Amino acid sequence: MRKTLGIIGGVGPLATMFIGEMIVRRTSATKDQEHVHTIIDNDTSIPDRTAYILDQTNENPVPYLIKDAAKLANSGADLICIPCNTAHTFYEELQSASPVPVLHMIRETAIRAASTGAKRVGVLATDGTLASGVYQQALIEQDIEPVVPDMVIQKQVMSIIYDYVKAGKEVSVHQWNVIEQAMLQLDCDKIILGCTELSIVNKDLKLDNRYIDSLMVLAESAIIACGYELNTPVKI
């Protein structure tokens, strides 16, 4: 039985629109009626997840996520996904309150990394995601050693996420190469793009297969979980 997918979006807005495109492009379909029925709530009012993780005097995003999950379920969603890695810090709290199942983006990405045979995997993500340890734990559960950037490179990753992608600015090849070379010097077999804003960088710069794009993993997992089939991969 095919299911309707609900997307809690707005985290960030561009990544929300991009996962919608990914789902359409990766679904094996020949006409409109064969595509995944998707309900998108691009809720840009959700407070910053990293800001709350690092300082809990900031506004808590969890009540917003719970409200959106209920809204989507009431609108007919049988399954929910969230195109935001950092939001998965609150996964257990959200899933316990959600009327329908919520896909776990980070676990799915760690499983994908394991399927490649990688043993040492870099994680590029927000300060909040790294501080929560969700990726590190998910990779360790797959017998993979997680590798995170040093403080200098992590500052550059955060700048690309917030100062460039979220601000609607393009990232240059030179800017990205600094990060890539630093991670390769740490002997990473693969590098996870563990922030959905970095999926936009992947799209724009056409990064190679050393990278595992968490947003693409989520899109493909959602298609399969909703009872549809994947088509031949395309470079978006």
N, C-alpha and C positions, 0 to 999 in steps of 0.2 A: 504494500500500500504506500502510495506516495504521500509525502508530508509537506506542509507549508512551513517555510523558513521565516523566522523573525530575526531582524538584525538590530541590535542596540547600537546606533551610530552616533556621530557627532564627536567621536573620540579617536582621531580627528575627522573632520568633515571630508577632507579629500580622500583619505583612506577608506571612508565609508562608501563614497561614490565608486572608488576603484574596485572594492570587493564585489560590488554589484556587477561591474563589467566583467570581472574575472569569472564569476559564477555563470554568467551568460556564455562567455567564450569557452569555458571548459566543460559545459554540459553537452552531451551528445544529443543533438536535436536538429530536426529539419524544418520545423515550423514553430510558431509562437506557442502553440498549445503543448509542446513537448518540453518546454523550459520549466525551471523551478518556480513555483508560486512563492514570491518573496515579498515580505512586508518590511519596509525600512523606516525606522524612526531615527531621523538625523537630529538627535537631541543635543544641541550645542550648549545647553545649560548645565550639563554634567560638570561638576568641579574637577579641577586638575588632579589626576590620580597621583602623580609623583609628588606634588606639593603636599598632599595629605599624608602620604607614606613617610615622608621626611619630617613633617611637622604636623602633628595631629591637632594643633590649634586652628589649622585651616579647615575649610568646609569639607565634610565627609561626602564622598561621591556615592557611597553604598545605597543610601535611601533613594537616590535618583535611579540607580541601576535596577533596584528592586521594583520601583514604580514602573519603569519602562518594560521590564519583563512581564509584569502583570498586564500592562496595556497591550503588548504584542499578543500575549496569550488570549486575552479577551477579544482581540481582533481576528483570531483564527490561527495563530502560529502554533505549530505542534512541536517546534524545536527552535532554540535560540542560539545565536552566535554573537560574539562581541569582537569587532575588529580593533581590539586594543590589548596589547600584551600586558601592560601595567595593571589594567583592570582585573586581571586574573589573580592578582594578589588577594582579592576579595571573593574568589570563586566559591569557596565553600559556603560563605555567608549568603551569596546570591543564589546558589543552587538550592539551598535549604528553603529559601523563601519563594523560589520560582514555581509557578504551577506546571511548568513543562521542563524537559531536560535542556541543559545548557552545554554546548560543546566546549571542551577544554582545549583551547588553542595551543597552549604551551606543551601539554602532554602529547598532543598530536604532532607537534613539531619535533619534540625529542624522539618520538617513535620514528618519524621520517629520517632523522639524523642516524638513528641506529640501523635503519634499513640500508643505508649507504655503506655500512661497515666502518664508519668513522669511529675513532677511539679518543680523539682529542678535538673538541669543538669550541670555537670561539663564539662569544655571545655579544652582539652589539645591541644595546637596549638603553632605556632611560635609567637615570640614577635610581628612580623608584623601583623599577623592575629588578635591577641588580641588588639593591639593598634588601628587597624582600626575599631574595634567594629562590624564587619560584623556578627559574630556568636551571639554576645549579642543581636543585633537588631533582627536577624532572630528568635531567641528563644523567645524574648519578644513578637514578633508578633504572636507566638503560645501559648501565656499565660504561658510561662515557665520561671522560674527564672534562669538566667545564673550564673554559679559559676566558677571563675577562680582561679588558684593556687596563693599562695603567692610568693614573689620574690625568695625565696630559692628554692622552688619546680620548679618554672618556669625556673630557671637557669639549673636545672637538666633535664627538658624536652628539652630545647634547646641543651644541650650537647648530649642527646641521638639522637636528629634529625641530628645535624651537625657533631659531633665528632665520632658518631658511625654509624648510618644507611647510611648517605650520604658518609661516608668514607669507607663503606663496612665492618664495624666491627659488631660483634654480641653483642646484649644486653643481660645481664644476668637477671635471675629471681629476684635476689636480688636487682639489680638496679631498676627494674620496680616496685617491691613491695614497695619501699620507696615512689614512686609517687602515687601508688594505695592507700596505707593506708592514705596518706595525703588527698587525695580527698574524701575517704570514711568518714574521720573524719569531713569533711565539710557537711556531710549529703546529699550527691548527690544520687538521685534515679538512674540516669544513668550517664555515662561518655562518651562524644564524643571524638573519636580519630580524631581530627580536623586538622591533618597534614598527608599527604599520606605516609610519612616516618614511621609514627606510625602504619600504616596498615601492614608494614613489621614486626614490633614488634608483632602485633596481630597474624600474620601468624606463626612466629617463636615460640612464647611463648604460643600460643593457649589460648588466654584470654577468659574469660567467657562472659555470656550474659548481664553482667552489662555494657558492652561497646557497643557503636554504632559506627561502622566503616564507616567513611565518604566515603572511596574509594569503599567499597562494595555497599553502597547506590547509589553512582554515577554509578557504573557498572549496577546495577539492573534497575535504572531509564533510563539509556541509552538503555538497551535491550527493555524495554517496549515502550519507545519513538520511537524506530525504527520499531515497529510493530511486535516484537517477544514476545514469552512467556517465563516465568521463569520456571525452573525445580525445583525439590525438593532441598532445601538448602543443601549444603555440607560444611564441615569444611575444608578450604583450608590450 
